[in-house]
Amino acid sequence: MSSQLKVTNLHNAAVERLSLEMAKHLQAAVGRDVRDKLASGEIKIVNGRYVAVDDSLKVKRASVFGAQPKKTQHKVC
């Protein structure tokens, strides 16, 4: 049983390492994107906050109410 435990721990370590590596790459990409947008004037920093000239910083989200499946009612006999 200890060998299964070791495999599970190695699997968790590999997943954690992959997650950290992906987060590092994502943070670097976001940093480049923000730097490019600051250089182009698309966004600027006002009082320590990023302010967009247009709606480029707004996140488009799906409707909360439209994304939920409809509830079905079951009749009890």
N, CA, C and O atoms as a GROMACS GRO file, in nm:
protein
  308
    1MET      N    1   0.082  -0.119   0.000
    1MET     CA    2   0.000   0.000   0.000
    1MET      C    3   0.087   0.126   0.000
    1MET      O    4   0.047   0.230  -0.053
    2SER      N    5   0.204   0.116   0.059
    2SER     CA    6   0.288   0.235   0.064
    2SER      C    7   0.334   0.277  -0.076
    2SER      O    8   0.355   0.396  -0.100
    3SER      N    9   0.350   0.181  -0.168
    3SER     CA   10   0.390   0.218  -0.304
    3SER      C   11   0.280   0.298  -0.372
    3SER      O   12   0.310   0.391  -0.447
    4GLN      N   13   0.153   0.264  -0.348
    4GLN     CA   14   0.043   0.342  -0.404
    4GLN      C   15   0.043   0.482  -0.346
    4GLN      O   16   0.016   0.580  -0.416
    5LEU      N   17   0.073   0.492  -0.219
    5LEU     CA   18   0.078   0.622  -0.154
    5LEU      C   19   0.189   0.707  -0.215
    5LEU      O   20   0.171   0.827  -0.235
    6LYS      N   21   0.304   0.646  -0.243
    6LYS     CA   22   0.414   0.720  -0.304
    6LYS      C   23   0.376   0.768  -0.443
    6LYS      O   24   0.406   0.882  -0.480
    7VAL      N   25   0.309   0.684  -0.520
    7VAL     CA   26   0.266   0.723  -0.654
    7VAL      C   27   0.169   0.839  -0.646
    7VAL      O   28   0.178   0.935  -0.723
    8THR      N   29   0.075   0.831  -0.552
    8THR     CA   30  -0.022   0.939  -0.535
    8THR      C   31   0.049   1.068  -0.497
    8THR      O   32   0.016   1.174  -0.550
    9ASN      N   33   0.146   1.060  -0.408
    9ASN     CA   34   0.219   1.180  -0.367
    9ASN      C   35   0.301   1.236  -0.482
    9ASN      O   36   0.308   1.358  -0.500
   10LEU      N   37   0.363   1.148  -0.562
   10LEU     CA   38   0.439   1.196  -0.677
   10LEU      C   39   0.345   1.260  -0.779
   10LEU      O   40   0.379   1.361  -0.840
   11HIS      N   41   0.227   1.200  -0.797
   11HIS     CA   42   0.129   1.257  -0.890
   11HIS      C   43   0.087   1.395  -0.843
   11HIS      O   44   0.081   1.489  -0.923
   12ASN      N   45   0.057   1.409  -0.714
   12ASN     CA   46   0.018   1.539  -0.661
   12ASN      C   47   0.130   1.641  -0.676
   12ASN      O   48   0.105   1.758  -0.705
   13ALA      N   49   0.253   1.597  -0.656
   13ALA     CA   50   0.367   1.688  -0.670
   13ALA      C   51   0.383   1.732  -0.815
   13ALA      O   52   0.413   1.849  -0.841
   14ALA      N   53   0.363   1.640  -0.909
   14ALA     CA   54   0.375   1.674  -1.051
   14ALA      C   55   0.265   1.771  -1.093
   14ALA      O   56   0.290   1.866  -1.167
   15VAL      N   57   0.144   1.748  -1.045
   15VAL     CA   58   0.033   1.837  -1.077
   15VAL      C   59   0.058   1.975  -1.017
   15VAL      O   60   0.034   2.076  -1.082
   16GLU      N   61   0.105   1.979  -0.895
   16GLU     CA   62   0.133   2.107  -0.829
   16GLU      C   63   0.244   2.182  -0.903
   16GLU      O   64   0.235   2.304  -0.922
   17ARG      N   65   0.348   2.111  -0.944
   17ARG     CA   66   0.458   2.174  -1.017
   17ARG      C   67   0.410   2.228  -1.151
   17ARG      O   68   0.447   2.339  -1.190
   18LEU      N   69   0.327   2.151  -1.221
   18LEU     CA   70   0.272   2.196  -1.348
   18LEU      C   71   0.183   2.318  -1.329
   18LEU      O   72   0.187   2.411  -1.409
   19SER      N   73   0.104   2.317  -1.223
   19SER     CA   74   0.017   2.431  -1.194
   19SER      C   75   0.099   2.557  -1.167
   19SER      O   76   0.065   2.665  -1.216
   20LEU      N   77   0.204   2.544  -1.090
   20LEU     CA   78   0.290   2.660  -1.060
   20LEU      C   79   0.361   2.710  -1.186
   20LEU      O   80   0.376   2.830  -1.205
   21GLU      N   81   0.405   2.616  -1.270
   21GLU     CA   82   0.473   2.655  -1.395
   21GLU      C   83   0.377   2.729  -1.488
   21GLU      O   84   0.415   2.829  -1.549
   22MET      N   85   0.254   2.680  -1.498
   22MET     CA   86   0.155   2.747  -1.583
   22MET      C   87   0.120   2.885  -1.528
   22MET      O   88   0.103   2.980  -1.604
   23ALA      N   89   0.110   2.896  -1.396
   23ALA     CA   90   0.080   3.026  -1.334
   23ALA      C   91   0.193   3.125  -1.361
   23ALA      O   92   0.168   3.243  -1.384
   24LYS      N   93   0.317   3.076  -1.359
   24LYS     CA   94   0.431   3.163  -1.386
   24LYS      C   95   0.427   3.215  -1.530
   24LYS      O   96   0.452   3.333  -1.554
   25HIS      N   97   0.395   3.126  -1.625
   25HIS     CA   98   0.386   3.167  -1.765
   25HIS      C   99   0.270   3.263  -1.787
   25HIS      O  100   0.282   3.359  -1.863
   26LEU      N  101   0.158   3.238  -1.721
   26LEU     CA  102   0.042   3.326  -1.734
   26LEU      C  103   0.072   3.464  -1.678
   26LEU      O  104   0.036   3.565  -1.739
   27GLN      N  105   0.138   3.470  -1.563
   27GLN     CA  106   0.173   3.599  -1.504
   27GLN      C  107   0.269   3.676  -1.594
   27GLN      O  108   0.256   3.798  -1.608
   28ALA      N  109   0.363   3.608  -1.656
   28ALA     CA  110   0.456   3.674  -1.748
   28ALA      C  111   0.383   3.728  -1.870
   28ALA      O  112   0.412   3.838  -1.916
   29ALA      N  113   0.288   3.650  -1.923
   29ALA     CA  114   0.212   3.695  -2.040
   29ALA      C  115   0.126   3.816  -2.007
   29ALA      O  116   0.116   3.909  -2.087
   30VAL      N  117   0.064   3.814  -1.891
   30VAL     CA  118  -0.018   3.928  -1.849
   30VAL      C  119   0.069   4.052  -1.829
   30VAL      O  120   0.029   4.162  -1.865
   31GLY      N  121   0.187   4.034  -1.773
   31GLY     CA  122   0.279   4.146  -1.755
   31GLY      C  123   0.320   4.208  -1.887
   31GLY      O  124   0.325   4.331  -1.900
   32ARG      N  125   0.348   4.123  -1.987
   32ARG     CA  126   0.381   4.176  -2.120
   32ARG      C  127   0.263   4.249  -2.181
   32ARG      O  128   0.280   4.355  -2.243
   33ASP      N  129   0.143   4.194  -2.165
   33ASP     CA  130   0.023   4.256  -2.221
   33ASP      C  131  -0.002   4.393  -2.158
   33ASP      O  132  -0.033   4.489  -2.228
   34VAL      N  133   0.010   4.402  -2.026
   34VAL     CA  134  -0.010   4.530  -1.957
   34VAL      C  135   0.096   4.630  -1.999
   34VAL      O  136   0.066   4.747  -2.022
   35ARG      N  137   0.221   4.585  -2.009
   35ARG     CA  138   0.330   4.675  -2.050
   35ARG      C  139   0.305   4.729  -2.190
   35ARG      O  140   0.326   4.848  -2.216
   36ASP      N  141   0.260   4.642  -2.281
   36ASP     CA  142   0.231   4.686  -2.418
   36ASP      C  143   0.114   4.783  -2.423
   36ASP      O  144   0.117   4.880  -2.498
   37LYS      N  145   0.011   4.757  -2.343
   37LYS     CA  146  -0.105   4.846  -2.341
   37LYS      C  147  -0.070   4.981  -2.279
   37LYS      O  148  -0.122   5.084  -2.323
   38LEU      N  149   0.016   4.982  -2.178
   38LEU     CA  150   0.062   5.109  -2.121
   38LEU      C  151   0.142   5.187  -2.224
   38LEU      O  152   0.127   5.309  -2.235
   39ALA      N  153   0.228   5.118  -2.298
   39ALA     CA  154   0.311   5.185  -2.398
   39ALA      C  155   0.227   5.241  -2.512
   39ALA      O  156   0.259   5.347  -2.566
   40SER      N  157   0.120   5.172  -2.550
   40SER     CA  158   0.038   5.218  -2.661
   40SER      C  159  -0.065   5.322  -2.619
   40SER      O  160  -0.127   5.387  -2.704
   41GLY      N  161  -0.083   5.340  -2.488
   41GLY     CA  162  -0.180   5.438  -2.441
   41GLY      C  163  -0.320   5.382  -2.428
   41GLY      O  164  -0.415   5.456  -2.401
   42GLU      N  165  -0.334   5.252  -2.446
   42GLU     CA  166  -0.465   5.188  -2.434
   42GLU      C  167  -0.515   5.194  -2.290
   42GLU      O  168  -0.635   5.209  -2.265
   43ILE      N  169  -0.421   5.182  -2.194
   43ILE     CA  170  -0.455   5.196  -2.053
   43ILE      C  171  -0.355   5.291  -1.989
   43ILE      O  172  -0.247   5.315  -2.043
   44LYS      N  173  -0.391   5.344  -1.874
   44LYS     CA  174  -0.300   5.429  -1.798
   44LYS      C  175  -0.322   5.404  -1.650
   44LYS      O  176  -0.422   5.344  -1.611
   45ILE      N  177  -0.230   5.450  -1.568
   45ILE     CA  178  -0.240   5.432  -1.424
   45ILE      C  179  -0.279   5.565  -1.362
   45ILE      O  180  -0.210   5.665  -1.378
   46VAL      N  181  -0.391   5.565  -1.289
   46VAL     CA  182  -0.439   5.683  -1.220
   46VAL      C  183  -0.462   5.644  -1.074
   46VAL      O  184  -0.540   5.554  -1.045
   47ASN      N  185  -0.393   5.712  -0.983
   47ASN     CA  186  -0.403   5.684  -0.839
   47ASN      C  187  -0.378   5.536  -0.808
   47ASN      O  188  -0.445   5.477  -0.724
   48GLY      N  189  -0.281   5.477  -0.876
   48GLY     CA  190  -0.244   5.339  -0.850
   48GLY      C  191  -0.337   5.235  -0.909
   48GLY      O  192  -0.323   5.116  -0.880
   49ARG      N  193  -0.431   5.277  -0.993
   49ARG     CA  194  -0.524   5.183  -1.056
   49ARG      C  195  -0.512   5.192  -1.208
   49ARG      O  196  -0.481   5.297  -1.264
   50TYR      N  197  -0.537   5.079  -1.272
   50TYR     CA  198  -0.538   5.078  -1.418
   50TYR      C  199  -0.670   5.134  -1.466
   50TYR      O  200  -0.777   5.092  -1.422
   51VAL      N  201  -0.663   5.231  -1.557
   51VAL     CA  202  -0.782   5.293  -1.614
   51VAL      C  203  -0.773   5.276  -1.765
   51VAL      O  204  -0.672   5.309  -1.827
   52ALA      N  205  -0.881   5.223  -1.824
   52ALA     CA  206  -0.882   5.200  -1.968
   52ALA      C  207  -0.938   5.322  -2.040
   52ALA      O  208  -1.031   5.387  -1.991
   53VAL      N  209  -0.882   5.352  -2.155
   53VAL     CA  210  -0.933   5.460  -2.238
   53VAL      C  211  -1.067   5.417  -2.298
   53VAL      O  212  -1.158   5.498  -2.311
   54ASP      N  213  -1.077   5.289  -2.334
   54ASP     CA  214  -1.203   5.235  -2.387
   54ASP      C  215  -1.249   5.122  -2.293
   54ASP      O  216  -1.212   5.121  -2.176
   55ASP      N  217  -1.327   5.030  -2.341
   55ASP     CA  218  -1.378   4.921  -2.259
   55ASP      C  219  -1.288   4.798  -2.263
   55ASP      O  220  -1.336   4.686  -2.244
   56SER      N  221  -1.160   4.815  -2.286
   56SER     CA  222  -1.071   4.700  -2.303
   56SER      C  223  -1.046   4.624  -2.173
   56SER      O  224  -1.007   4.507  -2.178
   57LEU      N  225  -1.067   4.687  -2.058
   57LEU     CA  226  -1.044   4.617  -1.932
   57LEU      C  227  -1.170   4.550  -1.877
   57LEU      O  228  -1.162   4.478  -1.777
   58LYS      N  229  -1.283   4.572  -1.939
   58LYS     CA  230  -1.406   4.510  -1.891
   58LYS      C  231  -1.409   4.363  -1.930
   58LYS      O  232  -1.368   4.325  -2.040
   59VAL      N  233  -1.457   4.282  -1.839
   59VAL     CA  234  -1.466   4.139  -1.862
   59VAL      C  235  -1.607   4.107  -1.907
   59VAL      O  236  -1.705   4.147  -1.844
   60LYS      N  237  -1.616   4.034  -2.016
   60LYS     CA  238  -1.747   3.993  -2.066
   60LYS      C  239  -1.783   3.861  -2.003
   60LYS      O  240  -1.715   3.760  -2.024
   61ARG      N  241  -1.888   3.860  -1.925
   61ARG     CA  242  -1.931   3.739  -1.856
   61ARG      C  243  -2.068   3.697  -1.906
   61ARG      O  244  -2.149   3.779  -1.949
   62ALA      N  245  -2.091   3.569  -1.899
   62ALA     CA  246  -2.222   3.516  -1.936
   62ALA      C  247  -2.322   3.553  -1.827
   62ALA      O  248  -2.285   3.573  -1.711
   63SER      N  249  -2.446   3.561  -1.864
   63SER     CA  250  -2.550   3.593  -1.769
   63SER      C  251  -2.559   3.484  -1.663
   63SER      O  252  -2.554   3.364  -1.693
   64VAL      N  253  -2.573   3.525  -1.539
   64VAL     CA  254  -2.583   3.430  -1.430
   64VAL      C  255  -2.713   3.352  -1.441
   64VAL      O  256  -2.717   3.231  -1.415
   65PHE      N  257  -2.818   3.419  -1.479
   65PHE     CA  258  -2.949   3.355  -1.485
   65PHE      C  259  -2.963   3.266  -1.608
   65PHE      O  260  -3.033   3.166  -1.604
   66GLY      N  261  -2.899   3.301  -1.716
   66GLY     CA  262  -2.910   3.223  -1.839
   66GLY      C  263  -2.825   3.098  -1.837
   66GLY      O  264  -2.851   3.006  -1.914
   67ALA      N  265  -2.724   3.093  -1.751
   67ALA     CA  266  -2.632   2.980  -1.751
   67ALA      C  267  -2.682   2.863  -1.668
   67ALA      O  268  -2.631   2.752  -1.682
   68GLN      N  269  -2.780   2.886  -1.581
   68GLN     CA  270  -2.828   2.779  -1.494
   68GLN      C  271  -2.930   2.692  -1.566
   68GLN      O  272  -3.016   2.744  -1.637
   69PRO      N  273  -2.921   2.562  -1.549
   69PRO     CA  274  -3.021   2.475  -1.611
   69PRO      C  275  -3.156   2.491  -1.541
   69PRO      O  276  -3.163   2.521  -1.422
   70LYS      N  277  -3.260   2.471  -1.617
   70LYS     CA  278  -3.394   2.484  -1.560
   70LYS      C  279  -3.422   2.365  -1.470
   70LYS      O  280  -3.383   2.252  -1.498
   71LYS      N  281  -3.492   2.394  -1.361
   71LYS     CA  282  -3.528   2.288  -1.267
   71LYS      C  283  -3.652   2.217  -1.318
   71LYS      O  284  -3.748   2.279  -1.364
   72THR      N  285  -3.648   2.087  -1.309
   72THR     CA  286  -3.766   2.010  -1.348
   72THR      C  287  -3.843   1.973  -1.223
   72THR      O  288  -3.785   1.940  -1.120
   73GLN      N  289  -3.972   1.979  -1.233
   73GLN     CA  290  -4.056   1.945  -1.119
   73GLN      C  291  -4.108   1.803  -1.138
   73GLN      O  292  -4.158   1.767  -1.244
   74HIS      N  293  -4.095   1.725  -1.034
   74HIS     CA  294  -4.142   1.587  -1.036
   74HIS      C  295  -4.268   1.578  -0.953
   74HIS      O  296  -4.274   1.626  -0.840
   75LYS      N  297  -4.369   1.516  -1.009
   75LYS     CA  298  -4.494   1.498  -0.936
   75LYS      C  299  -4.481   1.375  -0.847
   75LYS      O  300  -4.432   1.270  -0.889
   76VAL      N  301  -4.527   1.390  -0.725
   76VAL     CA  302  -4.526   1.278  -0.631
   76VAL      C  303  -4.665   1.217  -0.631
   76VAL      O  304  -4.764   1.286  -0.608
   77CYS      N  305  -4.671   1.089  -0.658
   77CYS     CA  306  -4.802   1.020  -0.665
   77CYS      C  307  -4.839   0.959  -0.534
   77CYS      O  308  -4.945   0.898  -0.521
   0.00000   0.00000   0.00000
